[in-house]
């Protein structure tokens, strides 16, 4: 599955990702700047903040929602990329990255 990371300036970087992989892991594997993932996917650091159109992934659970309150400049589409698991039907999905990661 191909997903596309787009930074705050509109620069795009595509990544080939196996279904079942988290968006955070895909970013790490492709050395995408802007995803820090300090906690390694434990949903406890919020440095893997990204923006995704609502409805593409299941809604955030309570823990993710609480962590999203800590990010800089949250938006309706804010998500933690470590909680987003890529599916086969997501080819071409665009993940936007915040300008500042805490
Ligand atoms: Fe830490 Fe996602 S990697 S919250």
py3Dmol code that shows the C-alpha trace and the ligand (Angstrom):
import py3Dmol

protein = """\
ATOM      1  CA  UNK A   1       0.000   0.000   0.000  1.00  0.00           C
ATOM      2  CA  UNK A   2       1.404   3.364  -0.947  1.00  0.00           C
ATOM      3  CA  UNK A   3       0.903   6.202   1.477  1.00  0.00           C
ATOM      4  CA  UNK A   4       2.120   9.754   1.062  1.00  0.00           C
ATOM      5  CA  UNK A   5       3.533  12.002   3.765  1.00  0.00           C
ATOM      6  CA  UNK A   6       3.117  15.702   3.163  1.00  0.00           C
ATOM      7  CA  UNK A   7       4.937  18.240   5.302  1.00  0.00           C
ATOM      8  CA  UNK A   8       3.646  21.669   6.257  1.00  0.00           C
ATOM      9  CA  UNK A   9       5.280  23.190   3.160  1.00  0.00           C
ATOM     10  CA  UNK A  10       3.594  20.710   0.826  1.00  0.00           C
ATOM     11  CA  UNK A  11       6.678  18.568   0.196  1.00  0.00           C
ATOM     12  CA  UNK A  12       5.626  14.985  -0.415  1.00  0.00           C
ATOM     13  CA  UNK A  13       7.337  11.701   0.254  1.00  0.00           C
ATOM     14  CA  UNK A  14       5.783   8.376  -0.701  1.00  0.00           C
ATOM     15  CA  UNK A  15       6.249   5.208   1.297  1.00  0.00           C
ATOM     16  CA  UNK A  16       5.404   1.608   0.428  1.00  0.00           C
ATOM     17  CA  UNK A  17       3.816   0.087   3.509  1.00  0.00           C
ATOM     18  CA  UNK A  18       2.625  -3.410   4.367  1.00  0.00           C
ATOM     19  CA  UNK A  19      -0.961  -3.652   5.587  1.00  0.00           C
ATOM     20  CA  UNK A  20      -0.990  -3.976   9.358  1.00  0.00           C
ATOM     21  CA  UNK A  21       1.871  -1.515   9.811  1.00  0.00           C
ATOM     22  CA  UNK A  22       1.249   1.677  11.754  1.00  0.00           C
ATOM     23  CA  UNK A  23       1.608   5.006   9.987  1.00  0.00           C
ATOM     24  CA  UNK A  24       4.211   5.923  12.615  1.00  0.00           C
ATOM     25  CA  UNK A  25       6.286   2.824  11.803  1.00  0.00           C
ATOM     26  CA  UNK A  26       6.011   3.581   8.099  1.00  0.00           C
ATOM     27  CA  UNK A  27       7.316   7.088   8.771  1.00  0.00           C
ATOM     28  CA  UNK A  28      10.214   5.714  10.808  1.00  0.00           C
ATOM     29  CA  UNK A  29      11.084   3.145   8.141  1.00  0.00           C
ATOM     30  CA  UNK A  30      11.120   5.847   5.480  1.00  0.00           C
ATOM     31  CA  UNK A  31      12.977   8.383   7.641  1.00  0.00           C
ATOM     32  CA  UNK A  32      10.164  10.888   7.368  1.00  0.00           C
ATOM     33  CA  UNK A  33      11.179  14.058   9.176  1.00  0.00           C
ATOM     34  CA  UNK A  34       8.413  15.419  11.371  1.00  0.00           C
ATOM     35  CA  UNK A  35       7.411  12.183  13.064  1.00  0.00           C
ATOM     36  CA  UNK A  36       9.540  11.751  16.181  1.00  0.00           C
ATOM     37  CA  UNK A  37       7.687   8.935  17.969  1.00  0.00           C
ATOM     38  CA  UNK A  38       9.658   9.307  21.188  1.00  0.00           C
ATOM     39  CA  UNK A  39       7.676   6.628  23.006  1.00  0.00           C
ATOM     40  CA  UNK A  40       7.983   4.083  20.214  1.00  0.00           C
ATOM     41  CA  UNK A  41       4.276   3.690  19.623  1.00  0.00           C
ATOM     42  CA  UNK A  42       2.975   3.491  23.179  1.00  0.00           C
ATOM     43  CA  UNK A  43       0.467   6.305  22.715  1.00  0.00           C
ATOM     44  CA  UNK A  44       2.170   8.235  25.496  1.00  0.00           C
ATOM     45  CA  UNK A  45       4.353  10.894  23.875  1.00  0.00           C
ATOM     46  CA  UNK A  46       2.209  12.570  21.185  1.00  0.00           C
ATOM     47  CA  UNK A  47       5.311  13.282  19.073  1.00  0.00           C
ATOM     48  CA  UNK A  48       3.850  11.243  16.241  1.00  0.00           C
ATOM     49  CA  UNK A  49       1.059  13.778  15.652  1.00  0.00           C
ATOM     50  CA  UNK A  50      -0.281  13.974  12.108  1.00  0.00           C
ATOM     51  CA  UNK A  51      -3.408  15.023  10.243  1.00  0.00           C
ATOM     52  CA  UNK A  52      -5.687  12.577   8.442  1.00  0.00           C
ATOM     53  CA  UNK A  53      -9.142  13.042   6.982  1.00  0.00           C
ATOM     54  CA  UNK A  54     -11.701  11.909   9.540  1.00  0.00           C
ATOM     55  CA  UNK A  55     -13.362   8.586   8.849  1.00  0.00           C
ATOM     56  CA  UNK A  56     -10.440   6.940   7.062  1.00  0.00           C
ATOM     57  CA  UNK A  57      -9.288   5.230  10.257  1.00  0.00           C
ATOM     58  CA  UNK A  58     -11.432   4.164  13.217  1.00  0.00           C
ATOM     59  CA  UNK A  59     -12.051   7.066  15.609  1.00  0.00           C
ATOM     60  CA  UNK A  60      -9.444   7.716  18.312  1.00  0.00           C
ATOM     61  CA  UNK A  61      -9.919   5.824  21.544  1.00  0.00           C
ATOM     62  CA  UNK A  62      -9.987   7.554  24.910  1.00  0.00           C
ATOM     63  CA  UNK A  63      -6.238   7.403  25.497  1.00  0.00           C
ATOM     64  CA  UNK A  64      -5.424   8.787  22.063  1.00  0.00           C
ATOM     65  CA  UNK A  65      -8.018  11.528  22.523  1.00  0.00           C
ATOM     66  CA  UNK A  66      -6.436  12.536  25.806  1.00  0.00           C
ATOM     67  CA  UNK A  67      -2.966  12.592  24.273  1.00  0.00           C
ATOM     68  CA  UNK A  68      -4.218  14.678  21.363  1.00  0.00           C
ATOM     69  CA  UNK A  69      -5.063  17.408  23.862  1.00  0.00           C
ATOM     70  CA  UNK A  70      -1.303  17.784  24.426  1.00  0.00           C
ATOM     71  CA  UNK A  71      -0.251  18.424  20.829  1.00  0.00           C
ATOM     72  CA  UNK A  72       0.610  21.818  19.444  1.00  0.00           C
ATOM     73  CA  UNK A  73      -2.012  23.301  17.148  1.00  0.00           C
ATOM     74  CA  UNK A  74      -4.520  20.433  17.173  1.00  0.00           C
ATOM     75  CA  UNK A  75      -7.103  20.249  14.393  1.00  0.00           C
ATOM     76  CA  UNK A  76     -10.229  18.191  13.803  1.00  0.00           C
ATOM     77  CA  UNK A  77      -8.125  15.845  11.720  1.00  0.00           C
ATOM     78  CA  UNK A  78      -5.399  15.433  14.353  1.00  0.00           C
ATOM     79  CA  UNK A  79      -4.324  11.863  15.050  1.00  0.00           C
ATOM     80  CA  UNK A  80      -1.425  10.017  16.609  1.00  0.00           C
ATOM     81  CA  UNK A  81       0.169   8.096  13.777  1.00  0.00           C
ATOM     82  CA  UNK A  82       1.209   5.181  16.001  1.00  0.00           C
ATOM     83  CA  UNK A  83      -2.483   4.394  16.482  1.00  0.00           C
ATOM     84  CA  UNK A  84      -3.247   4.311  12.748  1.00  0.00           C
ATOM     85  CA  UNK A  85      -2.938   0.895  11.143  1.00  0.00           C
ATOM     86  CA  UNK A  86      -2.609   0.866   7.367  1.00  0.00           C
ATOM     87  CA  UNK A  87      -5.028  -1.301   5.383  1.00  0.00           C
ATOM     88  CA  UNK A  88      -4.728  -2.596   1.849  1.00  0.00           C
ATOM     89  CA  UNK A  89      -7.511  -0.356   0.595  1.00  0.00           C
ATOM     90  CA  UNK A  90      -5.676   2.827   1.569  1.00  0.00           C
ATOM     91  CA  UNK A  91      -3.491   3.211  -1.500  1.00  0.00           C
ATOM     92  CA  UNK A  92      -2.706   6.867  -2.106  1.00  0.00           C
ATOM     93  CA  UNK A  93      -3.655   7.971   1.415  1.00  0.00           C
ATOM     94  CA  UNK A  94      -2.134  11.345   2.296  1.00  0.00           C
ATOM     95  CA  UNK A  95      -0.843  11.896   5.837  1.00  0.00           C
ATOM     96  CA  UNK A  96      -0.137  15.537   6.614  1.00  0.00           C
ATOM     97  CA  UNK A  97       2.528  16.492   9.079  1.00  0.00           C
ATOM     98  CA  UNK A  98       2.455  19.400  11.534  1.00  0.00           C
ATOM     99  CA  UNK A  99       4.986  22.196  11.221  1.00  0.00           C
ATOM    100  CA  UNK A 100       6.056  21.703  14.807  1.00  0.00           C
ATOM    101  CA  UNK A 101       6.237  18.415  16.599  1.00  0.00           C
ATOM    102  CA  UNK A 102       6.455  18.758  20.365  1.00  0.00           C
TER     103      UNK A 102
END
"""
ligand_1 = """\
4
LIG
Fe 4.372 8.115 21.084
Fe 2.635 7.778 19.080
S 4.739 7.274 19.122
S 2.268 8.616 21.038
"""
view = py3Dmol.view(width=600, height=400)
view.addModel(protein, "pdb")
view.setStyle({"model": 0}, {"cartoon": {"style": "trace"}})
view.addModel(ligand_1, "xyz")
view.setStyle({"model": 1}, {"stick": {}})
view.zoomTo()
view.show()
